[in-house]
């Protein structure tokens, strides 16, 4: 059985002139944080679910609940894919 983790997607709080992306996805897995960043704007008050699912998949996880949107952030429960290795604990840009 895989342990479930939390995925949070939000707009970056980094100053735009010093940071070439504006969206970040964080997956909290035990004592590790997995990060994916990219340049994209939320559409219609929310993030693109297909892009979120692709980003989660690229980090070696799969979404097990629907994405929920609250206060400009997206949240989902994810678990590590069994067909991927442990992967790095930090992935960025």
ChimeraX attribute file (.defattr): number of C-alpha atoms within 10 A of each C-alpha:
attribute: neighborCount
match mode: 1-to-1
recipient: residues
	/A:1	5
	/A:2	9
	/A:3	9
	/A:4	17
	/A:5	17
	/A:6	15
	/A:7	24
	/A:8	19
	/A:9	22
	/A:10	19
	/A:11	20
	/A:12	16
	/A:13	10
	/A:14	12
	/A:15	10
	/A:16	10
	/A:17	7
	/A:18	7
	/A:19	11
	/A:20	13
	/A:21	17
	/A:22	17
	/A:23	19
	/A:24	21
	/A:25	25
	/A:26	20
	/A:27	25
	/A:28	18
	/A:29	17
	/A:30	10
	/A:31	6
	/A:32	11
	/A:33	15
	/A:34	19
	/A:35	22
	/A:36	18
	/A:37	20
	/A:38	16
	/A:39	13
	/A:40	14
	/A:41	13
	/A:42	13
	/A:43	8
	/A:44	7
	/A:45	12
	/A:46	16
	/A:47	21
	/A:48	15
	/A:49	13
	/A:50	9
	/A:51	11
	/A:52	21
	/A:53	16
	/A:54	14
	/A:55	19
	/A:56	23
	/A:57	17
	/A:58	13
	/A:59	23
	/A:60	20
	/A:61	23
	/A:62	20
	/A:63	21
	/A:64	12
	/A:65	10
	/A:66	12
	/A:67	20
	/A:68	13
	/A:69	15
	/A:70	10
	/A:71	8
	/A:72	12
	/A:73	17
	/A:74	21
	/A:75	20
	/A:76	20
	/A:77	19
	/A:78	25
	/A:79	21
	/A:80	21
	/A:81	15
	/A:82	12
	/A:83	8
	/A:84	12
	/A:85	9
	/A:86	11
	/A:87	11
	/A:88	12
	/A:89	14
	/A:90	13
	/A:91	14
	/A:92	10
	/A:93	10
